[in-house]
Amino acid sequence: MKHIPGADPELVLLNHYYEELDRIPLADMTRTEINKLLAELGFYKKAQLDDKVPEEFRFSPAKDSPFREPPTTQLPTKTDFSEEPQSKIDPSHKDL
């Protein structure tokens, strides 16, 4: 939460790269309505301030967090790269 004096309160939803996904105005909502909204969005609410957040809710409500599961993409194989023989590479090319 970031309090900005004079600004209307709004919930700003970010992805795990801190890119803005949505803004929800809260000025016309009661505390009960805001709590219900957060629950519907998938946020976890601790019963007591000192309670620990269960592991399955650590990155909630972001279901696509890169920290949850290992990436499913595979690295390219040798056959995915150009098989151009060294003799065809331009000898005048120099690395900068």
N, CA, C and O atoms as a printed pandas DataFrame, in Angstrom:
     atom_number atom_name residue_name chain_id  residue_number  x_coord  y_coord  z_coord
0              1         N          MET        A               1    0.844   -1.187    0.000
1              2        CA          MET        A               1    0.000    0.000    0.000
2              3         C          MET        A               1    0.877    1.233    0.000
3              4         O          MET        A               1    1.882    1.306    0.707
4              5         N          LYS        A               2    0.482    2.187   -0.797
5              6        CA          LYS        A               2    1.196    3.456   -0.846
6              7         C          LYS        A               2    0.161    4.570   -0.708
7              8         O          LYS        A               2   -0.694    4.736   -1.577
8              9         N          HIS        A               3    0.237    5.331    0.378
9             10        CA          HIS        A               3   -0.696    6.427    0.608
10            11         C          HIS        A               3   -0.215    7.656   -0.147
11            12         O          HIS        A               3    0.930    8.082    0.010
12            13         N          ILE        A               4   -1.095    8.225   -0.969
13            14        CA          ILE        A               4   -0.781    9.447   -1.716
14            15         C          ILE        A               4   -1.782   10.501   -1.278
15            16         O          ILE        A               4   -2.960   10.405   -1.622
16            17         N          PRO        A               5   -1.338   11.520   -0.515
17            18        CA          PRO        A               5   -2.254   12.544   -0.019
18            19         C          PRO        A               5   -3.018   13.226   -1.158
19            20         O          PRO        A               5   -2.427   13.629   -2.160
20            21         N          GLY        A               6   -4.329   13.348   -0.991
21            22        CA          GLY        A               6   -5.168   14.019   -1.976
22            23         C          GLY        A               6   -5.643   13.129   -3.108
23            24         O          GLY        A               6   -6.529   13.528   -3.864
24            25         N          ALA        A               7   -5.089   11.945   -3.249
25            26        CA          ALA        A               7   -5.498   11.050   -4.336
26            27         C          ALA        A               7   -6.619   10.131   -3.860
27            28         O          ALA        A               7   -6.643    9.713   -2.703
28            29         N          ASP        A               8   -7.539    9.825   -4.760
29            30        CA          ASP        A               8   -8.588    8.858   -4.436
30            31         C          ASP        A               8   -7.941    7.481   -4.290
31            32         O          ASP        A               8   -7.044    7.131   -5.057
32            33         N          PRO        A               9   -8.394    6.702   -3.308
33            34        CA          PRO        A               9   -7.795    5.370   -3.132
34            35         C          PRO        A               9   -8.182    4.434   -4.273
35            36         O          PRO        A               9   -9.325    4.420   -4.729
36            37         N          GLU        A              10   -7.210    3.659   -4.716
37            38        CA          GLU        A              10   -7.461    2.673   -5.750
38            39         C          GLU        A              10   -6.537    1.486   -5.551
39            40         O          GLU        A              10   -5.416    1.623   -5.061
40            41         N          LEU        A              11   -7.024    0.331   -5.935
41            42        CA          LEU        A              11   -6.238   -0.893   -5.879
42            43         C          LEU        A              11   -5.554   -1.030   -7.223
43            44         O          LEU        A              11   -6.216   -1.088   -8.260
44            45         N          VAL        A              12   -4.221   -1.083   -7.211
45            46        CA          VAL        A              12   -3.459   -1.239   -8.442
46            47         C          VAL        A              12   -2.903   -2.656   -8.451
47            48         O          VAL        A              12   -2.108   -3.023   -7.586
48            49         N          LEU        A              13   -3.321   -3.442   -9.422
49            50        CA          LEU        A              13   -2.869   -4.822   -9.537
50            51         C          LEU        A              13   -1.675   -4.897  -10.475
51            52         O          LEU        A              13   -1.719   -4.391  -11.596
52            53         N          LEU        A              14   -0.610   -5.530  -10.005
53            54        CA          LEU        A              14    0.623   -5.665  -10.770
54            55         C          LEU        A              14    0.916   -7.139  -11.007
55            56         O          LEU        A              14    0.486   -7.997  -10.236
56            57         N          ASN        A              15    1.649   -7.426  -12.072
57            58        CA          ASN        A              15    2.101   -8.796  -12.259
58            59         C          ASN        A              15    3.438   -8.972  -11.555
59            60         O          ASN        A              15    3.917   -8.041  -10.906
60            61         N          HIS        A              16    4.044  -10.135  -11.669
61            62        CA          HIS        A              16    5.290  -10.385  -10.946
62            63         C          HIS        A              16    6.476   -9.597  -11.500
63            64         O          HIS        A              16    7.555   -9.615  -10.907
64            65         N          TYR        A              17    6.298   -8.914  -12.612
65            66        CA          TYR        A              17    7.334   -8.030  -13.154
66            67         C          TYR        A              17    7.029   -6.564  -12.839
67            68         O          TYR        A              17    7.653   -5.659  -13.393
68            69         N          TYR        A              18    6.061   -6.341  -11.940
69            70        CA          TYR        A              18    5.630   -5.009  -11.515
70            71         C          TYR        A              18    5.037   -4.187  -12.651
71            72         O          TYR        A              18    5.091   -2.957  -12.630
72            73         N          GLU        A              19    4.470   -4.871  -13.644
73            74        CA          GLU        A              19    3.754   -4.192  -14.711
74            75         C          GLU        A              19    2.289   -4.075  -14.290
75            76         O          GLU        A              19    1.708   -5.025  -13.764
76            77         N          GLU        A              20    1.707   -2.920  -14.520
77            78        CA          GLU        A              20    0.322   -2.683  -14.101
78            79         C          GLU        A              20   -0.654   -3.484  -14.953
79            80         O          GLU        A              20   -0.605   -3.459  -16.183
80            81         N          LEU        A              21   -1.549   -4.202  -14.258
81            82        CA          LEU        A              21   -2.567   -4.989  -14.932
82            83         C          LEU        A              21   -3.931   -4.322  -14.895
83            84         O          LEU        A              21   -4.680   -4.369  -15.871
84            85         N          ASP        A              22   -4.253   -3.697  -13.761
85            86        CA          ASP        A              22   -5.584   -3.112  -13.601
86            87         C          ASP        A              22   -5.569   -2.110  -12.455
87            88         O          ASP        A              22   -4.728   -2.187  -11.560
88            89         N          ARG        A              23   -6.508   -1.172  -12.492
89            90        CA          ARG        A              23   -6.732   -0.207  -11.402
90            91         C          ARG        A              23   -8.199   -0.254  -11.041
91            92         O          ARG        A              23   -9.069   -0.127  -11.902
92            93         N          ILE        A              24   -8.467   -0.440   -9.752
93            94        CA          ILE        A              24   -9.847   -0.521   -9.276
94            95         C          ILE        A              24  -10.075    0.595   -8.276
95            96         O          ILE        A              24   -9.438    0.608   -7.222
96            97         N          PRO        A              25  -10.974    1.545   -8.576
97            98        CA          PRO        A              25  -11.251    2.632   -7.631
98            99         C          PRO        A              25  -11.914    2.085   -6.368
99           100         O          PRO        A              25  -12.797    1.231   -6.449
100          101         N          LEU        A              26  -11.491    2.573   -5.205
101          102        CA          LEU        A              26  -12.010    2.090   -3.932
102          103         C          LEU        A              26  -12.792    3.146   -3.157
103          104         O          LEU        A              26  -13.362    2.832   -2.113
104          105         N          ALA        A              27  -12.836    4.381   -3.637
105          106        CA          ALA        A              27  -13.430    5.497   -2.898
106          107         C          ALA        A              27  -14.883    5.248   -2.503
107          108         O          ALA        A              27  -15.297    5.643   -1.413
108          109         N          ASP        A              28  -15.654    4.610   -3.354
109          110        CA          ASP        A              28  -17.076    4.399   -3.087
110          111         C          ASP        A              28  -17.370    3.054   -2.429
111          112         O          ASP        A              28  -18.534    2.675   -2.296
112          113         N          MET        A              29  -16.328    2.328   -2.014
113          114        CA          MET        A              29  -16.521    1.004   -1.419
114          115         C          MET        A              29  -16.327    1.057    0.093
115          116         O          MET        A              29  -15.526    1.838    0.606
116          117         N          THR        A              30  -17.071    0.219    0.788
117          118        CA          THR        A              30  -16.894    0.102    2.238
118          119         C          THR        A              30  -15.753   -0.877    2.512
119          120         O          THR        A              30  -15.302   -1.585    1.612
120          121         N          ARG        A              31  -15.297   -0.909    3.750
121          122        CA          ARG        A              31  -14.231   -1.829    4.137
122          123         C          ARG        A              31  -14.656   -3.277    3.874
123          124         O          ARG        A              31  -13.853   -4.089    3.413
124          125         N          THR        A              32  -15.907   -3.594    4.166
125          126        CA          THR        A              32  -16.430   -4.942    3.938
126          127         C          THR        A              32  -16.406   -5.283    2.451
127          128         O          THR        A              32  -16.028   -6.393    2.075
128          129         N          GLU        A              33  -16.806   -4.338    1.608
129          130        CA          GLU        A              33  -16.795   -4.570    0.156
130          131         C          GLU        A              33  -15.373   -4.756   -0.368
131          132         O          GLU        A              33  -15.135   -5.592   -1.239
132          133         N          ILE        A              34  -14.433   -3.979    0.162
133          134        CA          ILE        A              34  -13.036   -4.109   -0.258
134          135         C          ILE        A              34  -12.488   -5.474    0.161
135          136         O          ILE        A              34  -11.804   -6.133   -0.622
136          137         N          ASN        A              35  -12.786   -5.901    1.393
137          138        CA          ASN        A              35  -12.338   -7.222    1.848
138          139         C          ASN        A              35  -12.922   -8.331    0.980
139          140         O          ASN        A              35  -12.231   -9.297    0.657
140          141         N          LYS        A              36  -14.195   -8.195    0.601
141          142        CA          LYS        A              36  -14.838   -9.185   -0.260
142          143         C          LYS        A              36  -14.180   -9.201   -1.642
143          144         O          LYS        A              36  -13.944  -10.268   -2.208
144          145         N          LEU        A              37  -13.888   -8.021   -2.177
145          146        CA          LEU        A              37  -13.213   -7.913   -3.473
146          147         C          LEU        A              37  -11.858   -8.606   -3.435
147          148         O          LEU        A              37  -11.522   -9.372   -4.339
148          149         N          LEU        A              38  -11.083   -8.339   -2.393
149          150        CA          LEU        A              38   -9.757   -8.962   -2.278
150          151         C          LEU        A              38   -9.866  -10.480   -2.203
151          152         O          LEU        A              38   -9.054  -11.188   -2.798
152          153         N          ALA        A              39  -10.856  -10.984   -1.479
153          154        CA          ALA        A              39  -11.066  -12.431   -1.396
154          155         C          ALA        A              39  -11.440  -13.005   -2.764
155          156         O          ALA        A              39  -10.962  -14.074   -3.143
156          157         N          GLU        A              40  -12.284  -12.301   -3.494
157          158        CA          GLU        A              40  -12.696  -12.758   -4.826
158          159         C          GLU        A              40  -11.526  -12.764   -5.805
159          160         O          GLU        A              40  -11.469  -13.594   -6.712
160          161         N          LEU        A              41  -10.594  -11.831   -5.613
161          162        CA          LEU        A              41   -9.420  -11.756   -6.483
162          163         C          LEU        A              41   -8.379  -12.819   -6.135
163          164         O          LEU        A              41   -7.436  -13.036   -6.896
164          165         N          GLY        A              42   -8.544  -13.480   -4.994
165          166        CA          GLY        A              42   -7.628  -14.559   -4.626
166          167         C          GLY        A              42   -6.588  -14.204   -3.594
167          168         O          GLY        A              42   -5.666  -14.983   -3.355
168          169         N          PHE        A              43   -6.715  -13.022   -2.964
169          170        CA          PHE        A              43   -5.763  -12.643   -1.928
170          171         C          PHE        A              43   -6.049  -13.437   -0.656
171          172         O          PHE        A              43   -7.205  -13.734   -0.354
172          173         N          TYR        A              44   -5.009  -13.775    0.083
173          174        CA          TYR        A              44   -5.137  -14.512    1.341
174          175         C          TYR        A              44   -5.166  -13.520    2.491
175          176         O          TYR        A              44   -4.373  -12.579    2.519
176          177         N          LYS        A              45   -6.071  -13.722    3.439
177          178        CA          LYS        A              45   -6.151  -12.861    4.611
178          179         C          LYS        A              45   -5.833  -13.679    5.848
179          180         O          LYS        A              45   -6.507  -14.664    6.150
180          181         N          LYS        A              46   -4.797  -13.260    6.559
181          182        CA          LYS        A              46   -4.415  -13.943    7.794
182          183         C          LYS        A              46   -5.459  -13.679    8.871
183          184         O          LYS        A              46   -6.048  -12.600    8.927
184          185         N          ALA        A              47   -5.683  -14.675    9.726
185          186        CA          ALA        A              47   -6.618  -14.515   10.837
186          187         C          ALA        A              47   -6.023  -13.606   11.906
187          188         O          ALA        A              47   -6.733  -12.785   12.486
188          189         N          GLN        A              48   -4.743  -13.744   12.167
189          190        CA          GLN        A              48   -4.024  -12.928   13.155
190          191         C          GLN        A              48   -2.802  -12.304   12.486
191          192         O          GLN        A              48   -2.253  -12.869   11.541
192          193         N          LEU        A              49   -2.382  -11.155   12.970
193          194        CA          LEU        A              49   -1.256  -10.440   12.395
194          195         C          LEU        A              49    0.014  -11.285   12.361
195          196         O          LEU        A              49    0.782  -11.203   11.403
196          197         N          ASP        A              50    0.245  -12.097   13.395
197          198        CA          ASP        A              50    1.475  -12.891   13.482
198          199         C          ASP        A              50    1.398  -14.229   12.759
199          200         O          ASP        A              50    2.389  -14.959   12.727
200          201         N          ASP        A              51    0.252  -14.571   12.179
201          202        CA          ASP        A              51    0.119  -15.841   11.473
202          203         C          ASP        A              51    1.042  -15.883   10.265
203          204         O          ASP        A              51    1.330  -14.855    9.653
204          205         N          LYS        A              52    1.499  -17.075    9.931
205          206        CA          LYS        A              52    2.327  -17.261    8.735
206          207         C          LYS        A              52    1.411  -17.484    7.534
207          208         O          LYS        A              52    0.333  -18.064    7.658
208          209         N          VAL        A              53    1.852  -17.023    6.390
209          210        CA          VAL        A              53    1.097  -17.219    5.149
210          211         C          VAL        A              53    1.432  -18.613    4.628
211          212         O          VAL        A              53    2.608  -18.939    4.464
212          213         N          PRO        A              54    0.414  -19.449    4.364
213          214        CA          PRO        A              54    0.679  -20.787    3.819
214          215         C          PRO        A              54    1.453  -20.704    2.502
215          216         O          PRO        A              54    1.275  -19.773    1.716
216          217         N          GLU        A              55    2.303  -21.686    2.283
217          218        CA          GLU        A              55    3.173  -21.703    1.099
218          219         C          GLU        A              55    2.387  -21.535   -0.207
219          220         O          GLU        A              55    2.841  -20.838   -1.115
220          221         N          GLU        A              56    1.212  -22.169   -0.306
221          222        CA          GLU        A              56    0.447  -22.101   -1.556
222          223         C          GLU        A              56   -0.108  -20.708   -1.842
223          224         O          GLU        A              56   -0.568  -20.442   -2.953
224          225         N          PHE        A              57   -0.070  -19.808   -0.843
225          226        CA          PHE        A              57   -0.554  -18.437   -1.039
226          227         C          PHE        A              57    0.573  -17.405   -1.084
227          228         O          PHE        A              57    0.300  -16.206   -1.147
228          229         N          ARG        A              58    1.824  -17.843   -1.054
229          230        CA          ARG        A              58    2.941  -16.889   -0.992
230          231         C          ARG        A              58    2.973  -15.920   -2.160
231          232         O          ARG        A              58    3.365  -14.766   -1.988
232          233         N          PHE        A              59    2.573  -16.357   -3.334
233          234        CA          PHE        A              59    2.587  -15.478   -4.505
234          235         C          PHE        A              59    1.171  -15.188   -4.994
235          236         O          PHE        A              59    0.989  -14.738   -6.126
236          237         N          SER        A              60    0.184  -15.436   -4.168
237          238        CA          SER        A              60   -1.207  -15.205   -4.553
238          239         C          SER        A              60   -1.474  -13.718   -4.671
239          240         O          SER        A              60   -0.850  -12.908   -3.985
240          241         N          PRO        A              61   -2.389  -13.368   -5.531
241          242        CA          PRO        A              61   -3.188  -14.232   -6.388
242          243         C          PRO        A              61   -2.532  -14.535   -7.722
243          244         O          PRO        A              61   -3.194  -15.054   -8.621
244          245         N          ALA        A              62   -1.259  -14.231   -7.879
245          246        CA          ALA        A              62   -0.576  -14.475   -9.152
246          247         C          ALA        A              62   -0.408  -15.968   -9.376
247          248         O          ALA        A              62    0.505  -16.579   -8.821
248          249         N          LYS        A              63   -1.264  -16.553  -10.171
249          250        CA          LYS        A              63   -1.218  -17.988  -10.425
250          251         C          LYS        A              63   -0.096  -18.346  -11.389
251          252         O          LYS        A              63    0.313  -19.505  -11.455
252          253         N          ASP        A              64    0.412  -17.363  -12.142
253          254        CA          ASP        A              64    1.452  -17.640  -13.129
254          255         C          ASP        A              64    2.819  -17.168  -12.672
255          256         O          ASP        A              64    3.678  -16.859  -13.497
256          257         N          SER        A              65    3.029  -17.109  -11.361
257          258        CA          SER        A              65    4.295  -16.630  -10.835
258          259         C          SER        A              65    5.457  -17.489  -11.325
259          260         O          SER        A              65    5.364  -18.716  -11.295
260          261         N          PRO        A              66    6.536  -16.878  -11.772
261          262        CA          PRO        A              66    7.685  -17.666  -12.244
262          263         C          PRO        A              66    8.405  -18.359  -11.091
263          264         O          PRO        A              66    9.282  -19.188  -11.329
264          265         N          PHE        A              67    8.061  -18.044   -9.873
265          266        CA          PHE        A              67    8.731  -18.616   -8.722
266          267         C          PHE        A              67    8.064  -19.897   -8.240
267          268         O          PHE        A              67    8.623  -20.594   -7.393
268          269         N          ARG        A              68    6.895  -20.221   -8.753
269          270        CA          ARG        A              68    6.151  -21.398   -8.303
270          271         C          ARG        A              68    6.671  -22.685   -8.898
271          272         O          ARG        A              68    6.923  -23.646   -8.171
272          273         N          GLU        A              69    6.835  -22.720  -10.194
273          274        CA          GLU        A              69    7.202  -23.943  -10.892
274          275         C          GLU        A              69    8.380  -23.667  -11.810
275          276         O          GLU        A              69    8.559  -22.539  -12.270
276          277         N          PRO        A              70    9.182  -24.683  -12.081
277          278        CA          PRO        A              70   10.284  -24.478  -13.025
278          279         C          PRO        A              70    9.736  -24.180  -14.413
279          280         O          PRO        A              70    8.634  -24.618  -14.746
280          281         N          PRO        A              71   10.484  -23.447  -15.226
281          282        CA          PRO        A              71   10.005  -23.126  -16.571
282          283         C          PRO        A              71    9.785  -24.401  -17.380
283          284         O          PRO        A              71   10.517  -25.380  -17.231
284          285         N          THR        A              72    8.767  -24.374  -18.236
285          286        CA          THR        A              72    8.448  -25.546  -19.043
286          287         C          THR        A              72    9.051  -25.447  -20.436
287          288         O          THR        A              72    8.971  -26.405  -21.206
288          289         N          THR        A              73    9.647  -24.320  -20.775
289          290        CA          THR        A              73   10.252  -24.183  -22.094
290          291         C          THR        A              73   11.575  -24.937  -22.110
291          292         O          THR        A              73   12.268  -25.033  -21.097
292          293         N          GLN        A              74   11.905  -25.462  -23.270
293          294        CA          GLN        A              74   13.143  -26.217  -23.405
294          295         C          GLN        A              74   14.166  -25.385  -24.149
295          296         O          GLN        A              74   13.823  -24.550  -24.986
296          297         N          LEU        A              75   15.417  -25.623  -23.834
297          298        CA          LEU        A              75   16.491  -24.946  -24.534
298          299         C          LEU        A              75   16.588  -25.493  -25.953
299          300         O          LEU        A              75   16.262  -26.655  -26.192
300          301         N          PRO        A              76   17.039  -24.657  -26.903
301          302        CA          PRO        A              76   17.159  -25.141  -28.277
302          303         C          PRO        A              76   18.200  -26.259  -28.361
303          304         O          PRO        A              76   19.196  -26.259  -27.636
304          305         N          THR        A              77   17.950  -27.189  -29.243
305          306        CA          THR        A              77   18.914  -28.266  -29.451
306          307         C          THR        A              77   19.904  -27.843  -30.516
307          308         O          THR        A              77   19.717  -26.823  -31.179
308          309         N          LYS        A              78   20.952  -28.623  -30.679
309          310        CA          LYS        A              78   21.991  -28.299  -31.657
310          311         C          LYS        A              78   21.399  -28.170  -33.057
311          312         O          LYS        A              78   21.850  -27.327  -33.833
312          313         N          THR        A              79   20.417  -28.971  -33.393
313          314        CA          THR        A              79   19.817  -28.930  -34.721
314          315         C          THR        A              79   18.987  -27.674  -34.953
315          316         O          THR        A              79   18.633  -27.365  -36.091
316          317         N          ASP        A              80   18.672  -26.942  -33.870
317          318        CA          ASP        A              80   17.902  -25.709  -34.024
318          319         C          ASP        A              80   18.777  -24.551  -34.510
319          320         O          ASP        A              80   18.252  -23.536  -34.967
320          321         N          PHE        A              81   20.089  -24.689  -34.419
321          322        CA          PHE        A              81   20.995  -23.624  -34.819
322          323         C          PHE        A              81   21.422  -23.825  -36.271
323          324         O          PHE        A              81   21.310  -24.918  -36.826
324          325         N          SER        A              82   21.901  -22.765  -36.855
325          326        CA          SER        A              82   22.379  -22.830  -38.231
326          327         C          SER        A              82   23.554  -23.794  -38.312
327          328         O          SER        A              82   24.449  -23.764  -37.466
328          329         N          GLU        A              83   23.550  -24.635  -39.314
329          330        CA          GLU        A              83   24.621  -25.614  -39.502
330          331         C          GLU        A              83   25.590  -25.111  -40.567
331          332         O          GLU        A              83   26.217  -25.914  -41.258
332          333         N          GLU        A              84   25.719  -23.807  -40.706
333          334        CA          GLU        A              84   26.587  -23.197  -41.700
334          335         C          GLU        A              84   28.035  -23.577  -41.417
335          336         O          GLU        A              84   28.506  -23.355  -40.301
336          337         N          PRO        A              85   28.764  -24.142  -42.384
337          338        CA          PRO        A              85   30.169  -24.500  -42.138
338          339         C          PRO        A              85   31.017  -23.255  -41.902
339          340         O          PRO        A              85   30.713  -22.174  -42.406
340          341         N          GLN        A              86   32.066  -23.425  -41.142
341          342        CA          GLN        A              86   32.966  -22.315  -40.814
342          343         C          GLN        A              86   33.524  -21.665  -42.081
343          344         O          GLN        A              86   33.771  -20.460  -42.088
344          345         N          SER        A              87   33.723  -22.424  -43.137
345          346        CA          SER        A              87   34.318  -21.888  -44.371
346          347         C          SER        A              87   33.417  -20.829  -45.017
347          348         O          SER        A              87   33.912  -19.993  -45.773
348          349         N          LYS        A              88   32.120  -20.844  -44.741
349          350        CA          LYS        A              88   31.215  -19.887  -45.354
350          351         C          LYS        A              88   31.044  -18.616  -44.528
351          352         O          LYS        A              88   30.333  -17.702  -44.945
352          353         N          ILE        A              89   31.689  -18.546  -43.358
353          354        CA          ILE        A              89   31.589  -17.347  -42.532
354          355         C          ILE        A              89   32.527  -16.297  -43.112
355          356         O          ILE        A              89   33.672  -16.595  -43.453
356          357         N          ASP        A              90   32.034  -15.071  -43.221
357          358        CA          ASP        A              90   32.802  -13.967  -43.800
358          359         C          ASP        A              90   34.038  -13.685  -42.936
359          360         O          ASP        A              90   33.893  -13.286  -41.780
360          361         N          PRO        A              91   35.246  -13.884  -43.470
361          362        CA          PRO        A              91   36.471  -13.667  -42.683
362          363         C          PRO        A              91   36.732  -12.208  -42.348
363          364         O          PRO        A              91   37.515  -11.910  -41.446
364          365         N          SER        A              92   36.072  -11.278  -43.077
365          366        CA          SER        A              92   36.273   -9.854  -42.789
366          367         C          SER        A              92   35.496   -9.399  -41.558
367          368         O          SER        A              92   35.717   -8.297  -41.056
368          369         N          HIS        A              93   34.588  -10.240  -41.072
369          370        CA          HIS        A              93   33.790   -9.889  -39.892
370          371         C          HIS        A              93   34.667   -9.963  -38.655
371          372         O          HIS        A              93   35.341  -10.965  -38.414
372          373         N          LYS        A              94   34.652   -8.899  -37.881
373          374        CA          LYS        A              94   35.424   -8.870  -36.644
374          375         C          LYS        A              94   34.509   -8.522  -35.504
375          376         O          LYS        A              94   33.608   -7.696  -35.648
376          377         N          ASP        A              95   34.738   -9.151  -34.361
377          378        CA          ASP        A              95   33.969   -8.816  -33.176
378          379         C          ASP        A              95   34.349   -7.439  -32.692
379          380         O          ASP        A              95   35.519   -7.061  -32.748
380          381         N          LEU        A              96   33.380   -6.685  -32.218
381          382        CA          LEU        A              96   33.669   -5.340  -31.711
382          383         C          LEU        A              96   34.035   -5.396  -30.263
383          384         O          LEU        A              96   34.313   -4.361  -29.656
